[in-house]
Amino acid sequence: MARHITATPEFADRYLTEESSLMSRRRIAAVLAALMCFGATIAAAARHSSDTGDAVWVRGLEPTLPIVARYRFDGPGEAAWSDVSGNGHTLTPVAGNDGVAVLTPHGAGTAVRFPALCDSEPCPRLALRSPSTAALNPGSQPLRYGASVLLDPSDTSDGQNVLQKGFSAEGSQYKLQIDGRAAHPSCALVDTERTIHLAVAGITVADGSWHAVECRREATALTVLIDGSAQGSARIPAELSIDNDQPLSIGAKSAYGDNDQYRGLLDDVWVAIG
C-alpha cells in the first residue's frame, strides 16, 4: 500500500551531491513536496510473472503511449543491445576499469548483470548508452519509462542509476534511480531551469526478487510505481519540458568517477512518449 513520504532537506542535499556538487541548493524547489498516496491497485503498469520470471505486461495494461525504446537483452552477442521497439536506438556498452556486462538467464531470455558492489578503487564501471535523438526527448508530452530490477540487500549503496537521459546540472533530465541503502526507487524530472522534481517510493526493492519499476508523468503528476502499484508521487508544472542532447544511459550515468553505478540485474528497460 502506498504511503505518504516527505522528502527531507538531507535527502535533497544527497541528491545534489550525486548529480553535481556545484549545483545550488536553491534550485531544488520540488524535492520537499509531499508525495501523494494512491490506492493499492493502478490500472496501468508493468509487473513480472511470479511463475516464470518473464518480463510481461499485466493483460490489458500495455502502455497506451508509443514505445520509443525498449531493451530485453536477449539474443547472442551484440543482438542483446538492440532496441526491440524497432526504432533503432541500439545500446553500446561503455566500460571503465574492466567493467563487463554479463548476460544471465531470466525466464525465456536473458537479463544483464552489472558490476558487483565495490568498496575499494579502482572499481569496475559500466553504462549502456544510446546516442541522443529528438525521439527520446519528451518535451512536455506524457512520459512513461521503467525497468525490471533485481537487487540484493547486500548490494545497495548511496544511489544507483537505472535509466536517465540528461544531467540535472547541465539542463533538463528524466531519470529512474534506486536511492540509498534502503533502496527506495525514485523518479526525477528536471526542467530547463534545473529545478528537480522527485517522486520517491516508500518501499524497498532490494529483496533479491524481481520488481517492475515505472516512472509516469501525466499532466501535473509524477508517479513512481512498483509492480503496478503507486508508491509515491510529486506535483510538477504542466509546462515542464525535457529536451537535451545527452545520450540515454542505462545502469549508470557514465563509466568514470562517481557514476552512481547500478549493482544488480536489469531486464525489460523501456521508454514511452506521446
Secondary structure, 3 states (H helix, E strand, C coil): CCCCEECCHHHHHHHHHHHCCCCCHHHCCCCCCEECCCCCCCCCCEEECCCCCCEEECCCCCCCCCEEEEECCCCCHHHHHCCCCCCCCCCEEEEECCCCCEEEEECCEEEEECCCCCCCCCCCEEEEEECCCHHHCCECCCEEEEEEEECCHHHCCCEEEEEEECCHHHCCEEEEEEECCCCEEEEEEECCCCCEEEEECCCCCCCCCEEEEEEEEECCEEEEEECCEEEEEEECCCCCCECCCCCEEECCCCCCCCCCCCCCEEEEEEEEEC
